[in-house]
Amino acid sequence: MGCLIARQHGLKYFDKPWKLAVYCAVLANLPDADYFFGIVQGLPNLYHRHFTHSLGFSLLVGAACGLFFRWRGHRFWPMFFLSSAACASHVLLDFLGLDTSTPHGVIAFWPFSDVYFMSPVSVFSNLKKGVTVTDLVKAIINLHNILALAREIVIFTLLLALQNWFMKNRLAFGTMFKSRAQNRQDVERARSV
């Protein structure tokens, strides 16, 4: 999801497209850092899908990133929105995924609500996580998880291809709703450049 967001925005703050994609991908996976708090206690899922899987956390991450980039001499708001959106994409995707562990869903509106939300329609398969650290390590190479990951890769590859197609054909879509005179002016402007 981070790559989709990265491709929609310019490269003002990053000199290479891959750096922006990596930045967004890291932020999109940041909510799963809650595993580490549980791993320290020997129960990886202990804190999973709690406050880090919320829009409130995404806004805090966006603010921290915006302040960091502001300190580096860039504008706050573009990086705030990009960073918040990248982090919040994880919340959305987990909301759309099947969750078989309790509590079910994500605590999307933390700190204002402690209610868990889960989509009635699951787009993504559940992942087998295991209760202990040993079980978690075994689950990483579980066939069910590998197939679930393959499905996610296919879905996001199709989304990237669709986004690429729309970006290449953006001018064509824009001309559908213009008058013939406006279309001629656009063509003449494009030829003169």
N, C-alpha and C positions, 0 to 999 in steps of 0.2 A: 504494500500500500504506500510505503514511503516513496518508492520509485514513481508511482502515479502522481503523487503530490509534487515531487521534485520536477517532473517533466512539465507540469503546468506553469511553473514559475521560472523567471529568468535566472541568470547566473550572476546577478549583481554582487553577491557576497562570496562566491566560489569561483575560482579561476578555471575549474574543470567540471564538466557535467557529472562525472563519477563521484566527485567529492560531495556534491549536493545530494546525489542519490544515496551515498553511504550515510551522510548526516541524517537524512529523513528515515532511512531504514533503521538506524540505531535508535532514533527517537520513537519510531513505531514499535520497537521491541522493548523499550524501557519499562513499560508496566510489568513485564515478567521478571524484573529485578526482585520482585517480592518473593521469588523462590529462594533467594539467598538467605533471607531472614529465617525462613523455615528450615533450610538445610543446616544452618548453624545449630538449630535445636534438634536436628535429626528427623524432622517431619517436614519435607519439602512443601507440601500443600497447606501447611498451617496458616499462612497469610495470603495464599494465592487468591487472586480476584477480590481483594479487599480494596483499600483506598487507592492503590496504584491503578486500579481499573476503573477510574472515574473521570468525569469531565473536569472536576475540581483539580485533580492531580495534573491533568493535561494543561489546564490554565496556569498552574504553578510552574510547570516545566517551561511553558511558553514564555512566561514572565522572566524566568531565570535566563533563558536563552536570549530573549530580547534585550535584557540588561547587559548580558555579556557582549552581544554584538554592538550595543550602544556604546559600551566602554571601549570597544575596538574602533569606534568612529563611524559606525553605520546607523541606519535608522532603526528605531525600536519596533514600530508596529509591523512592518513586513515580516520580520523574523519572529515576532510574537505569534502572528497568525499562522505562519508556516510551521513553526515548531509545535504550537498547540494542535494544529490539524494533524500533523504527523503522529503525535502521541495519542490523540483522540481516535485516530483510525484503528488503533489496537482495541480500544473499548468497543467501537462499532463492530469490528470483526468477531470479537469474543461474544458480543451480544447475539450475533448471527450464527454462532456455532453451537452445536449440541453440547450441553454440559451435564454430565452424569454424576458429578461429585457435588456434595452439599457444601455450602449453600449454592443453589443453582443460579447461574446468571452472573451479572456484574452489578456492582453497587454504583451505578452510573452517576447519580446525583450527589455523591459525597462532596462536601460535608453537610449538605442541607437535608439529606435523607439517607437512611441506612437500609432502604428497601432494595432488594436485588431484582434485576430485570433480565428477562431472557426472551428472545424472539420466539413466537409460536411456530415459525418456520425456520428450520435449520438449514443453512446454506453449506456450512462446513461440518465435517465429521468431528466426533469427540476424539480426544487424545487420551490414551491410557498413560497415567502418570505414576502410579505406584504410591504407596503410603510412606515407605522408608527411602532413605537415600539410595540404598542398593536397588530397590524396586524402580526408582526413578532412572537410574543408569541402565537397567535392563529394558525399560520402556522406550528408551531412545532408539534401540535397534529392533523394536517390535514391528512385525509385518503390518499390523493394523495402523500403527503410526506412520510408517513409511508410505502406505497407500493413501492415508489422509493427507500427508504432505504433498504427495504427487498430485492429488486432486486440487489442492490449493495452488500449486504451481501452474497447473493447466488453467484454472480460473483466472489467475493473475496474468498469465501470458496472453490469454484472450482479451483481458481488459487493456493490457498495454498495446496490443495490436489494434484494438478498437480505438483507443485514444490516439495512437499514431495515425490511423486512417482519418479521424476527425480533424486532427491538426493539419494534415496535408491538404484536406479538402475544405478547410475553413472558409476560404474565399468563395468556393462554389456554393456553400450553404448560405453565405451572406448575400449573394446575388439573387437568391430565390425570392426574396421579399422586397427587392428594390424595383423601381420603375425602369423601363428600358433606357430612358435618358440617363438615369444614374449609373446604370450598368455600362453604357457607352463612355461616360466620363471616367469611370474606374478603369476601363480598358485603355483609354487614351492616356491616362496618367501612368499606367503600368508600362506602356510602350515608350513613353518619353523618358523613363528612368533608365 
